[in-house]
Amino acid sequence: MASQVSKKRERFNNSIDQTSSPSSLRNQSHENNCNHNNQPMFDSKVLPPLPFIPNELVVEILSRLPVKSLLKFKCVCKSWLSLISDPYFTKRHLHLSSQSTNFTHHRIILSATTAEFHLKSCSVVSLFNNPSTLCDDLNYPVKNKYRHDGIVGSCNGLLCFAIKGDCVLLWNPSIRVSKKSPPLGNNWRPGCFTAFGLGYDHVSDDYKVVAVFCDPNEFFGESKVKVYSMGTNSWRKIPDFPHGVSPYQNSGKFVSGTLNWAANSSLGSSSLWVIVSLDLHKELYREVLPPDYENEDCSTPTLGVLKGCLCMNYDYKRTHLVVWLMKDYGVRDSWVKLVSIPYLPNPEDFSYSGPYCISENGEVLLMFEFDLILYDPRDHSFKYPRIESGKGWFDAEVYAETLVSPMEH
């Protein structure tokens, strides 16, 4: 294993050396400035000498660029193609993108409420900063326009879709690469459902999808579980899920190497909502205590991720959506009440979905009545960003634009 890693690093360094070599770039420049008869289009003698660019600087510059630009720059020369395609460069670009707090590398995917399955995406930055935002149509890889596949979640630029509850699709829309899992092979009774979750095991460098098979008739009992490894492209059984998954939100939320679900734990004659956490590497469960809110009249809680932290949301007396944030994962005392969002008119018919993200100045992006809205807790105001060429959304998910490919693990 060590020798393989050493060889990969050597190959990566060689590609950088070729990239920053003045002679290499000069030769490429000569090729680009010649006509089909290999005759110079202008006198190259008048060109000033190309400056030497240190290897590290080339990587630092390129790794900060958007994916769309990097895909174009693959065509500049062979050395740039090799550099941008290298797994080490992919991880460097991913690291810098994930460190950004202003969402410059993030988009939100939107599933339309029409009869046909339409997906669009738009810039998160544009939603926060502009009154009107353009949407891009996404070419969903599975060709069945009358079936609505559910969005499971996103992780490092990969989106996961549940296809009829029997398999999943891993897709990076930024680089237009996808991978479909083998079937789960379930023999389900009517009324049963599968709760999925997507996450990354950093120890084994593998993306995993967890499937929890839920039977509402056995809500307080254990549930069978399978895990899909993108590296082996196969499903296998792991220990049973200890409690019943909430049917109101059945997608696991990925935080700190774990997938998390809101679950119902039977306690004598009563029940209690808990958070069940699955360590993706050890494949062991534990309970994460929710915030101390038991005296409040609230609805079934749902989970989310904000600022890289686990959050829990619930309706309070049909008047507010209350959002708690766990600053230090696994530490109950680190729960803080982040924001309380008042309901707009007609809360009996619709409730909030999200929140999906929160800006640096505290604005919260969420959905109400099938449209995206922004809530500013500083003055308790709402804004309604207009999305060009689209209206009426059924589902949404924020994802990062990365070079991570589902075919390379």
Beta strands, then each sheet from edge to edge (+ up, - down):
strand 1: 106-112
strand 2: 119-123
strand 3: 132-133
strand 4: 136-137
strand 5: 150-155
strand 6: 158-163
strand 7: 167-172
strand 8: 177-180
strand 9: 193-201
strand 10: 206-214
strand 11: 223-229
strand 12: 234-241
strand 13: 244-245
strand 14: 253-255
strand 15: 258-267
strand 16: 270-279
strand 17: 285-288
strand 18: 302-306
strand 19: 309-316
strand 20: 320-326
strand 21: 335-342
strand 22: 353-358
strand 23: 364-368
strand 24: 371-376
strand 25: 381-383
strand 26: 386-387
strand 27: 393-400
sheet 1: 4+ 2- 1+ 27-
sheet 2: 3+ 26+
sheet 3: 5+ 6- 7+ 8-
sheet 4: 9+ 10- 11+ 12-
sheet 5: 13+ 15- 14+
sheet 6: 13+ 15- 16+ 17-
sheet 7: 18+ 19- 20+ 21-
sheet 8: 22+ 23- 24+ 25-
end
